[in-house]
């Protein structure tokens, strides 16, 4: 499953997300959700506590647009629009948070 977060993590049902993620899942942060990728953010830590093998992706273009590209955690992976498409191809199911 691809879990796509578009809003700030404080405006998402983050506790339910933590209950639903599985080892095969990916999490993609887009739009305002990219603030969750900032170094030291507890959101990333909570996700990885739940399952260390979960891949957390963040859309590079949204980071650049918000001036956050130099502040992201080393625990997330940058992805461009082509990578975003590949993630949607990899996962037949998607949940928008």
Secondary structure, 3 states (H helix, E strand, C coil): CEEEECCCHHHCCHHHHHHHCCCCCEEEECHHHHHHHECCCHHHHHHHHHCCCCEEEEEHHHHHHCCCHHHECCCCEEECHHHHHHHHHHCCCEEEC
